[in-house]
């Protein structure tokens, strides 16, 4: 989905936007940020043929007074809008369309981008019912015994490092 969009445009910034978490959760051993970073790295290995795609991972949906992981998607949008970049937003941690894609990314963040000089704003759709995504899920289910860890826990092949003590696969 990303490759189809970016092959048609120039001077763009690819912005992977994941839901944020308070930093304290990560410091207590939650593997979420590590998992998101690995996902972005894997995607970029697949699509970044010449290593010249300008991209960044950012986090959205901050609420409350706590310090959240970053950079924030809002800040990244403002910075790159002012540079005249075509913004291409990828909802990396969102499987289906919902308020954080349809409202936050499509309406609020596009408005923020335009307010800061962005002329071109594109959002990649969530995976939803994409045939390759559905095939991947099906394959995971059909081959789940290859991943069995203990009891009825089926973690991914790539397990979290041991410092992520909140990962259920490590307990």
Buried (B, 14 or more C-beta within 10 A) or exposed (E): BBEEBBEEEEEBBBBBBBBBBBBEBBEEBBBBBBBBBBBBEEBBEEBBEEEEBEBBBBBBBBEEEEEBBBBBBBEBBBBBBEEEBBBBBBBBBBEEBEEBBEEBBBEBBBEBBEEBEBEBBBBBEBBEEEEEBEEEEEEBEEEEEEBEEEEEEBBEEEBBEEEBEBBEBBE
